[in-house]
Amino acid sequence: MKKVFIVTGELSGDKLGAWYAKRLRDERGDVKIHAVGGSFLKDAGATLYERFEVLNIVGLAQIVKRIRFLLKFLSDLAHYIVSQSFDEVIVVDFPGFNLRLIKKLKQLNPEIKITYLSPPQVWIWGAGRVKTIKDYCDDVIVLYPFEVDWYKRRDVQARWLGYPFYEGFKKYFDQEKKQHLAIMPGSRLIEIKRLLPLFIKIARRLKLAYPNTKIVLPLAESIDRTVVEKILRRSVTARWCQDVVIVQGHAAKLEALSTCCLALTKPGTVTLELALLGVPAVVAYKASWVTYLIARLLVSIKNMSLPSLLLNDSVYPEFIQGDCREKKIWRAVRESYQLFLHDKHGYEKKCKKIKRVRDILTR
């Protein structure tokens, strides 16, 4: 029986790992899977070594605080994998940790097979990481078709197996859009604490201007709902919080998002999900200034949202760091919302442009 270990560090990686675990079982039913993961990998039949939340750290300051723990966890994990004679290790995204892990694993056992599923988006930043991927990975599986050629030009053989979640979205395509605004501050608690107070102020302004608006707040399965409710109550009046519909669970989230006419969201995979559902969005994000300034030195792209990158077109307006201000974001949200209310042709034209993402991700 083949023994495989999957390493994830966040919710999106847990979902990707689960997708690949099911694929492995379909190809060869006798595979035994262990993982650093969460509920999705567990449901896919993996035995959890540890939950991914222990690694779920955002920002340079947080990493510095927990560096000793991270280094010890990495060393213990590498020795465990080698001592238990796993045949293959599949690392999923999460490059800050996983690139160091694969180096350690190859030092301990040069023969162990390393597969990188959803490698770091080095075409955005950190192109120097390509050498590490080339030197230590035996297989590379990318999420987007253009990445195959990008890696090939750098002497790395990468494979594209299709977008993992495309089929799961199809049943929600082209739902009738309603006066619903989705606010999506992130899947990590630190992001929610930083962005939700701002997002909810803008949502409240929209609700006051257009009373028929429904506010939807999708939450990751790993987030404690009661913690988010406390943040909401601190941000606006308790009475007004009753107008915010909190949604948890993957299917419930897609159902709710598919009918939204607009979303206010952080960057990341969620922007791709919104594009697949044909939902216009305004993207906003703020990190600590130290993290942001370091990132600016490394980032080599104009847009942060994935649909804008894939389409090479700024389809989602972005307000990052210094531009992440209530007044600026409010203007963009109001403009998009008014387009839906008063210019159906203009709104449909915008949606059609966003939906071109579907063509790119169809295998």
ZAMARGU-4260 file (C-alpha; in steps of 0.2 Angstrom, whole numbers, plus 5000, padded with zeros to 4 digits):
<rodrens>
0) 5000/5000/5000 | 5007/5017/4995 | 5009/5029/5009 | 5006/5048/5006 | 5008/5063/5017
5) 4999/5079/5013 | 5004/5096/5021 | 4993/5111/5021 | 4993/5127/5031 | 4977/5135/5027
10) 4959/5132/5023 | 4961/5133/5004 | 4975/5121/5005 | 4964/5109/5015 | 4951/5109/5001
15) 4964/5107/4987 | 4972/5093/4997 | 4956/5084/4999 | 4952/5086/4980 | 4969/5078/4976
20) 4967/5064/4990 | 4950/5059/4982 | 4959/5059/4965 | 4973/5048/4971 | 4960/5036/4979
25) 4951/5035/4962 | 4967/5031/4953 | 4973/5018/4966 | 4961/5013/4980 | 4975/5006/4991
30) 4983/5022/4995 | 4985/5027/5014 | 4985/5046/5017 | 4991/5055/5032 | 4990/5074/5033
35) 4993/5091/5041 | 4975/5097/5037 | 4958/5100/5042 | 4940/5094/5040 | 4940/5093/5021
40) 4956/5081/5021 | 4948/5071/5036 | 4932/5069/5026 | 4942/5063/5011 | 4949/5049/5022
45) 4966/5056/5028 | 4972/5053/5045 | 4977/5070/5053 | 4994/5072/5061 | 4989/5089/5066
50) 4976/5102/5061 | 4982/5116/5049 | 4977/5130/5061 | 4993/5127/5071 | 5002/5135/5056
55) 4989/5148/5052 | 4999/5164/5055 | 4998/5180/5045 | 5010/5194/5044 | 5029/5196/5048
60) 5026/5201/5066 | 5016/5185/5070 | 5029/5174/5061 | 5043/5182/5072 | 5033/5179/5088
65) 5031/5160/5084 | 5047/5156/5074 | 5053/5144/5087 | 5037/5134/5087 | 5037/5134/5068
70) 5055/5128/5067 | 5052/5114/5079 | 5036/5109/5071 | 5044/5108/5054 | 5059/5098/5061
75) 5047/5086/5070 | 5036/5084/5055 | 5050/5080/5043 | 5058/5067/5055 | 5041/5059/5058
80) 5037/5058/5039 | 5054/5050/5036 | 5054/5038/5051 | 5037/5032/5045 | 5043/5028/5028
85) 5030/5038/5018 | 5033/5036/4999 | 5027/5053/4994 | 5024/5070/5002 | 5012/5082/4993
90) 5014/5100/4999 | 5000/5112/4995 | 5003/5130/4993 | 5009/5138/5009 | 5027/5142/5003
95) 5035/5150/5018 | 5033/5133/5027 | 5033/5121/5013 | 5048/5126/5004 | 5058/5124/5020
100) 5050/5107/5023 | 5054/5100/5006 | 5072/5104/5008 | 5073/5096/5025 | 5064/5080/5019
105) 5077/5078/5004 | 5091/5081/5016 | 5084/5067/5027 | 5079/5055/5013 | 5085/5060/4995
110) 5074/5046/4988 | 5057/5052/4995 | 5045/5059/4981 | 5040/5077/4983 | 5025/5084/4974
115) 5020/5102/4975 | 5002/5105/4972 | 4998/5123/4969 | 5016/5130/4970 | 5018/5148/4976
120) 5013/5160/4963 | 5031/5165/4959 | 5024/5174/4943 | 5018/5186/4955 | 5032/5187/4967
125) 5047/5178/4974 | 5053/5171/4956 | 5069/5166/4965 | 5059/5152/4973 | 5058/5143/4956
130) 5076/5136/4959 | 5070/5128/4976 | 5055/5120/4967 | 5066/5114/4952 | 5080/5107/4964
135) 5068/5098/4977 | 5052/5094/4968 | 5049/5078/4958 | 5032/5083/4952 | 5023/5100/4951
140) 5004/5102/4948 | 4998/5120/4945 | 4981/5128/4946 | 4981/5138/4930 | 4985/5133/4912
145) 4996/5147/4908 | 5008/5142/4923 | 5013/5127/4913 | 5022/5137/4900 | 5029/5149/4913
150) 5037/5135/4922 | 5043/5127/4906 | 5053/5142/4901 | 5062/5140/4918 | 5066/5122/4915
155) 5052/5115/4927 | 5040/5102/4920 | 5023/5107/4928 | 5006/5099/4925 | 4989/5106/4924
160) 4975/5094/4929 | 4961/5107/4927 | 4954/5119/4940 | 4950/5108/4955 | 4933/5116/4959
165) 4926/5121/4942 | 4913/5107/4941 | 4907/5111/4959 | 4903/5129/4953 | 4893/5125/4938
170) 4876/5122/4946 | 4878/5139/4953 | 4882/5148/4936 | 4870/5162/4930 | 4859/5163/4945
175) 4847/5178/4945 | 4856/5192/4954 | 4847/5201/4968 | 4850/5216/4979 | 4862/5207/4989
180) 4880/5213/4995 | 4892/5200/5000 | 4906/5206/5012 | 4921/5194/5013 | 4935/5200/5024
185) 4945/5183/5024 | 4946/5166/5030 | 4959/5170/5044 | 4954/5178/5060 | 4967/5191/5060
190) 4961/5196/5043 | 4943/5197/5049 | 4948/5208/5064 | 4957/5220/5052 | 4945/5221/5038
195) 4927/5217/5045 | 4925/5234/5054 | 4929/5243/5038 | 4918/5232/5027 | 4903/5233/5039
200) 4904/5252/5039 | 4903/5252/5020 | 4889/5239/5020 | 4879/5249/5033 | 4880/5265/5022
205) 4874/5255/5007 | 4859/5248/5017 | 4855/5265/5023 | 4855/5272/5005 | 4846/5257/4998
210) 4835/5249/5012 | 4831/5234/5002 | 4849/5228/5002 | 4853/5211/5010 | 4870/5210/5018
215) 4878/5192/5017 | 4893/5187/5027 | 4901/5171/5021 | 4912/5163/5034 | 4925/5149/5033
220) 4921/5133/5041 | 4936/5135/5053 | 4930/5152/5060 | 4921/5153/5076 | 4904/5162/5072
225) 4903/5169/5090 | 4919/5178/5088 | 4914/5186/5072 | 4897/5191/5080 | 4907/5200/5094
230) 4917/5210/5081 | 4901/5215/5072 | 4893/5221/5088 | 4908/5232/5092 | 4908/5239/5074
235) 4890/5244/5073 | 4874/5244/5084 | 4868/5227/5090 | 4851/5230/5082 | 4859/5234/5065
240) 4869/5217/5066 | 4853/5208/5064 | 4852/5213/5046 | 4869/5204/5042 | 4866/5186/5037
245) 4880/5175/5042 | 4883/5160/5030 | 4894/5145/5034 | 4896/5129/5024 | 4903/5127/5007
250) 4887/5124/4998 | 4877/5137/5008 | 4891/5150/5003 | 4890/5146/4985 | 4871/5147/4985
255) 4872/5164/4994 | 4886/5171/4983 | 4878/5166/4967 | 4863/5178/4969 | 4873/5193/4975
260) 4874/5207/4963 | 4891/5213/4971 | 4904/5208/4983 | 4917/5218/4994 | 4931/5206/4997
265) 4949/5204/5001 | 4961/5197/4987 | 4964/5179/4985 | 4956/5163/4979 | 4939/5170/4984
270) 4940/5183/4969 | 4941/5168/4957 | 4926/5160/4965 | 4916/5176/4963 | 4922/5178/4945
275) 4916/5160/4941 | 4899/5164/4948 | 4898/5180/4938 | 4898/5192/4953 | 4906/5209/4951
280) 4917/5214/4966 | 4927/5228/4974 | 4944/5222/4982 | 4951/5229/4997 | 4965/5224/5009
285) 4977/5231/5022 | 4992/5223/5031 | 5004/5229/5043 | 5015/5242/5035 | 5031/5231/5038
290) 5023/5217/5029 | 5016/5228/5015 | 5033/5237/5012 | 5042/5220/5011 | 5029/5213/4999
295) 5030/5229/4988 | 5049/5225/4985 | 5045/5208/4979 | 5028/5210/4969 | 5030/5211/4951
300) 5012/5213/4946 | 4999/5227/4943 | 4984/5218/4950 | 4981/5207/4966 | 4964/5199/4961
305) 4966/5183/4952 | 4952/5187/4938 | 4961/5203/4934 | 4978/5193/4932 | 4970/5179/4922
310) 4961/5191/4910 | 4975/5204/4910 | 4961/5217/4913 | 4957/5226/4929 | 4940/5219/4930
315) 4939/5221/4949 | 4944/5239/4956 | 4957/5237/4970 | 4960/5247/4986 | 4976/5241/4994
320) 4985/5247/5010 | 4985/5267/5008 | 4970/5266/4997 | 4960/5255/5008 | 4950/5269/5015
325) 4931/5270/5018 | 4928/5285/5007 | 4937/5278/4992 | 4929/5260/4994 | 4912/5267/4997
330) 4912/5277/4980 | 4917/5261/4971 | 4904/5250/4980 | 4890/5263/4977 | 4895/5265/4958
335) 4894/5246/4955 | 4878/5244/4965 | 4870/5259/4955 | 4875/5250/4939 | 4865/5235/4944
340) 4850/5245/4949 | 4849/5258/4935 | 4859/5251/4920 | 4855/5232/4917 | 4864/5232/4900
345) 4880/5240/4908 | 4879/5228/4922 | 4877/5213/4911 | 4892/5219/4900 | 4903/5219/4916
350) 4897/5202/4921 | 4900/5195/4904 | 4918/5201/4905 | 4921/5193/4922 | 4914/5177/4916
355) 4928/5175/4903 | 4937/5167/4917 | 4927/5151/4915 | 4934/5149/4897 | 4952/5150/4904
360) 4948/5137/4917 | 4938/5124/4907 | 4949/5109/4903
</rodrens>
